[in-house]
């Protein structure tokens, strides 16, 4: 997965330290009454505050531990307050960090627990150290953690290995998985046969930072007269439903100049769009197309190739192969270790119209002097109803409970997930938008894009998360394949993908409720 070890990960991904297993002791605390008295509806109290339910009124100092991971050696936690005593570079807005502490303090006081975090340094995700740690913990049943936070790829791998609890199972009847602090679109897309093994939501910030988004230079947009050409600036086009691949690709092709006079256009020149291979993922998903979707029987089926997706792929291939206007960081691994920095600098220096990354990328763009804004990825066409934002399965984390957790330890995990999830929606989630102010986003329109077009419509492609037939890799491969070869490339992998899918479906069917 070398192609994804970009600068974004330096900011977003979790670091790890050596993992040491220790015995997990079930607590024997007395049961209490559930919280939420006087709630408005099912999840809010009379003051409108979200309240998570719990079944033990006082855990008497028991410890709840989250097992997290990262490819980096230092990282900013999404679970606990960051003290930066380990030398981690500060990039998180202070208000957001303070809200992590407020949330932890609230949960600890409410439940009488202590929250801790264990870290795994996982340089080989997916399928690396985090998976090994969880497998070994389940095998020995001697873990000192109750909740695990792997990347989405690893969540899927561990699920079909039977390493994770079904969050919809009988033992989880008290888990408020249907609550608004969990991403219900994600839950719906990842639930088969009454089974959901991992989830995302407001409890985490990494899954939000891993959400696809693109950035544009408003000054360059106006300099090249693009508002007159397309009937408004990008914000207006998004709101009018006219932010489409045709418009965006055409606009990007207005810029492309060899300013260094070396006979070619690269990251050091002026260019229309800077990105990486993951653009193939995010644009394909933004079009409403997916590798797989839920079928009529409630189980997934392949949906990658059809007339509409083939038409989109042709346009996408032609654009990313136009190297006078599209610059891919993946072409420059021989220049620096993390070549996305080169492309990103082209944007922050004011030499690129568009830069495609993720919501978390905004952290790196605060140094930019020119006026820039954040946007959703474009629709395939104006007839498409919604904009869609992909949550990257490699960078994003998810939440799950390993099968070795049982008894009162399982009750503890459920109580914490409920209370911590609710408090996340009260504090952490609203202030996540402080990233915009902290990073000096230039206008309120960007906040509107984030709050009303990007984050509300984020989701995952189940076929990408489960990697059936390596069709996710096929999307990357199409960036350099001959235009018009999408059909044959898909057919070459379709049988293996179908076999992989059927194997996964068989697992869910055998465990169906």
N, C-alpha and C positions, 0 to 999 in steps of 0.2 A: 504493500500500500504506500509505496514511496511517493506516489503522486499527490498524496494528501497531507504530507508532513510539511505544511506550509506555515507561514507566519501566524495565520489565524490560530493555529494550535498552541503557539507559544503563549497566547493570551487566554484561550478558552479551555483547552484540554486539562485534565487533571494529572498532576504529578503522582508518583508513587514512591513509597519507601518499602524496604523489605517486609514481607508478610510473615508473621509468626502466629501459628495456631495455638489456641489455648482452650481449656475446657469451658463450655457454656453451661451455666447453672440455671436451672429453671427457678423462677421466683415463686414464693408461696404466699404472696400477699392476698389479703382479704378482698373480696369483690365489693365494688361500690355501685352507686347508681350512675346512670348515664347522664352526660351533660346535655345542655341545650334547652333548659327550661325557659319557657316564654319565647320560644323561637318564632320568627316570622317564616311561615312555610316550614320546610324541613331542615334548612341549613343556617338560618339567621336568627339572632335574638331580637328583642324588641328595639334595640338600638341599631339594628341593621348590620351588626357584626357577624361574620361567619364563625360558626362554632362547630368544632368536631366532637363527635361522641366518643366516650370511653367507658370501659366496663370495670376498671379498677380505680378507685378514688385516690389511692395513695400507694405508689410503688416503693416507698420507703428507701429511696436512694439507689434503686436498681439502675444499672447502666444499659442504655440502648446504644449500640454501635453500628455505624454505617461503614461498610467496606467499599472504598472508592478506588479508582485507578486513573492513571495518566501515562502518556508516553514521555512526559517531561519530568525533570528532576525537581522542579519547584512549581508550584501552582497556587492559584487562588481558590479556596474552597467554596463550593456552593452550598455546603451544609452548615459550617460553623464560621464564626467571626475570624477574620484574617488579621493576625497580629504582625505578620511580616518579619517575625524574629528569625525565620529560617533563611532570610535573604531573598525571598520571593519578590519580584518586581511588582510594584503596585500599579494596577490599571483599573481596578474596580472603583466606581464612584463611592465616596465615603458614606453617603447616605444609604446606599444599597448594602454596604458592608455592615453598617450600624444596624440595619434592619435584620440582617442575619443573626446578629447578637441578640437583638430584641426578641426575635422569634425563638431562639434557643432558650433564652431566659424564661419566656412565657411558657414554653412546653415543660421545662424543668420544674417550674413553680406549680403549674397546673396539675401535672401528673406525679410530681415527687420523684423524678428520674434525673439521671445524669447522661448527657449526650456526648458521645465520643466518635472519633473517626479513625479508621485504620486505612492505610494506603498501600496500594500495590503499584510498583514501577513496572509498567507493561509496555515494553518497546515493540512488541510484535502483534498488536491487535490487528485484525480480530483473531480469536482463537489462541491467544497467548497466555501471559501470566495470570490475568484475571480469571479466565476460564479454569486454569489449572488450580488456582487457589480455591475456587468454589467447588470444583470436583473433589479435591482432596478433603476439604472441609466436610462435604456430605459423606464421603467415604468413611472418614474417621469419627464423624459426629462430635467433633471436639472444637467447634468454632467458637470464637469469642465475639461474633457479630450476629446481628439479626436481620439486617437489611443490606442488600447489595446494590451497587450502582455501576453496572457494566455499560459499555457502549451498546447501541441497539443491535449491531451485528452479533455481539456475544450474547445478548439477551435471547435472541432467536435460537442460536446454537444451543445454549443451555436449556432452553425450554423443551426442545424436541429430544434432548437427552434425558429428560425427566429430572433435571437438577433443580427446578424451581417449582414453588407451590402455584397452584391454580388460584388466582386472586378472586375467582368467582366460585370457588369450591365451598363445601359445607363448613369447613373450618374458618372461612373468611366471611361468614354471613354478617359479621359486625363491621367489616371494612366498608367505608362509604365510597366505594369505587365509582358510584354514579354521581358523586358530588361535583360541583362546578370547579373545584380546584384541581381536578384531573381532566386531561384533554379527552373529551368524549368522542371526538372524531377519530383520534388514535385508537381508543379503546374499541370502538365499533369496527375499525378496519383490521384489528389484530385479534378479534374474538371469533373463535370457531368451535362449534359443538359445546357451547357453554364454558369455554376455557379462555382465560387471559392470563398470561404468565409474566408479563412485564408491562409497565405503563410509564407515561410521562405526564407532567403537569406543572403547576405553580411551585411545587416543592423544590424543583430544580431551576437553575438559571442557565446551565450549559445547553439544555435542549432548546432554549429560546435563542441563545447566542449562535446556535448551529442552524438557525433557520435562514434559508436562502433569501438574499436581498441584493439589489443592485444600487449603485450610486452614480450620480451624474453631476457634471459641472455646469451649473446654471449660467455662468458667465460665458462659457464656450457655446452653450446652446443658443444664447442670445446673439453672440458674436457672429455666428454662422446663419443667423436669420431663421432658425428652425421653428420658432413660434409662428412666424408668418407662413412657413411651408406647411406645418401640420395643424395649424389652428389652435395653438396654445402651448404652454409649457408642459413638461411631463406630468406635473401634478394634475393639471386640468385634463390632460388626456386620460390619465388613470380614472379620474372621477367620471369622465364621459364614456368610459368603456372602450376607448380608442387606443389604449396602450397595447399594441399588438406586435408580433415578431416582424411583420412587414415594415411597420413604422420604425421600430427600434433598429433593425438591421440597416435600413436605408439611411437613417440618421447617422449611424456609426460610420457609414461609408462616405460621409462628407468630410471626414478627417483622415489624413494619412499623408504625412510629409517627412521626407528624409532631411531632418534639420541638422544632422551630423555630417551630411554630405559624404557618406561612405558607400553609397550605391545600393543601400537596402534600408528597409524600415524595420526597426526592432524596438525593444523596450526603451531605448534612449531617445527615440524620435517622438513625433506626434502621431497618435493613433486613435481610432474610434472607440475601440472596446478592449479592455484588458481583463483577462480571466485565467481560467485553467480548465483541465479536462472535466471537472465537476460541473462546468456550465452545461455539459451535455445532459447531466442528471437534472439540474434545476430547471432548465428550459423545457425539457420533455415533460417533467411533472407539472410545471406551470401551465402547460397547454391543456391539462386535464387528462392526459394520457398516463397510463401506468403499465408496468411490466405485468402486474396481476391485479385483479379486482375480485371482490366477493361475488360469487355466483348465486343463482336462484336457490340453490340448496344450502346456502349459508357457508359454503367452503370456497376457498380461492380458486380461481382459474386464470390461465394465461390470457392476457389482453394486449400484449405489447404491439403486435403487428396488425394493422388494419389500414384501410384506405386513408383515413385522416392522419394517422400517425406517420404513414409513409410520406405523405405530402409535407408534413412538418419536418421530417427528417431530411428530406431533400433540401429544403430551405436552410436548415440548421447546418448541414454539411457544407453547402456552398458558402455560407457566411464564415464559419470557423476556418475554412481553408483559404479564405481571402486574407493572406498574411500582410497585405498593405494596410488593412484596417482592423484586423483582429490579431491581438498578441496574446499567446498562451504562455503562461509561466512554465509549463511542462517542457517547453523547448529549450530551457536555459539551466537545466540541472548541472551542466558542465561549467557554468559561470560562478554560481554561488550555491551553498547548501540548500537554502530556502528561496528559490527563484521568484516566489510570489512577491517578495519584497521589491524586486526590480520593477515588476508591473505596477505594484501599488505606488511606488515612488513616481512612476510616470503620471499616475492620476493626481497624487497630492502636489506634484510640481506644476500641475495645470496643463499637462501635455496630452491628456486623454479625456474624451467626452464621457465615457462610461467605464465603470469598474465593477465587476461582478464578484461578490463574496458572500457574506452572511451578515446577519444583524450584529454579531460580535465584531465584525470588521470595523465598525464605526469607532471603536476604541483606538485604532491606529490612525484614523483620519483627522483627529483633532488638531494636528499640526498644520493642516491645509489652510492656506491664506485665502484662497478663492472660495466663493459661495458654492457649496455642494449640498446635495439632498439625497434622501433615501427613498427607494421606490420598490414596488413588487416586481417580480419578473413578468414579462409580457404574456398576454394571452396568445393563443394560436390564431385567433381571428376575432372580429368584433361581435360575432354571434355567440361566442363563449360567454356564459353567464357570469362566472366568478373568476377572480384571480386566485392562484394557488401557490403556496410557499412550501418548498420541500425542507423537511428536517433531515439533515445529513446523517445517515446511519453510522458513519464511522466516527464523527466527532461528537455526536449527541450521546448523552447518557440516559439511562432509564432506571426505574426502580423496581425491585423484585425482592422476594423472600425465598432463601434456599430451603430445600426440603428437610434439611437437618434441624431446622428450627421447629420446635413443637411445644406443646403444653403451655405453661404460663409465659414462656419466652415468646411464643407466637401471639398470645394475647397482648403482651407488651408491645410487640412490633405493630400490631393492628391499632392499638390505642395511639401510639406515637404517629403513625401515618395519618390517622384521622385528625388529631389535634394540630400536628405540624403542618399538614396540608391546608387546613382551614386558616391557620394563622398566616400562612404564606400568601393566601389570597387577600388577607387584610392588610398586610404590610409589605412583604417582599415584592409581590407582583406589581402593585401600583407604582412602587418606586423604581422598578426596573427601567421605566421610561426616563429616569434621571440620567441614564446613560446619554441621552440626547443632549441635555443641557451641559453635562459634564464634558462631553466631547465637542461642545461648541457647534452643534448642528445649527445651521444659519436661519431656520425659519420654523414656524408652527406647522407648516405643511408637511414637513418630515414626520412630526409627531402624529399627524393625522394618517399618514401613510402607514406608519408602524402600528398604530392602535386600531385602525379600521380596515386595513387592506392586507397587511403582512401577517401579524401575529394571529388574528382571528381565523385565518385561512391556512394555517400551517398544518402539515400532516406528513404521513409517510406512505411509501409504496411498499406493500407487503412483499411483493416479488423482489424488491431491492433488499429489504431487510433480511429475508431468508436466502438470498443469493441463489435462487434456483437456476441451474444451468449456467451460472456466471453471466446471466443476462444483464446484470448491472455493469459488468466489465464490457459487455458488447456495446453499451451506450458510449462508453469511453472510446472503444475501438473505432466507432463510426466517425469520430472526428478526423481520422486520417484515411478512412476507407474511400474508395471511389464512389462518387455520387451515383445513386441508383442501385447500390448493392445491398440496401437494407433488407430487402426481401430474402435474398439468398443467404445473407449473413445470419438472419434470424432463423431460417430453416435449418441451417447447419447446427444450431444449438437447441432448437425447439424440442427435439425428442429427449435429450438429456434433461432439459428444463422440466418437461412434463413428468419425467420419471422422478425427479427430485421433488416436484410439487406433490405427486401422488404419495410419495413416501411420507412427506410431512402431513398430508391430509389423513393418511392411515393412522398416524400417531394420534391426531386429534379425534378421529372417529373411534379409536379403541378406548379413548378416555372420555368420550362424550357423556354428558350428564343425562 
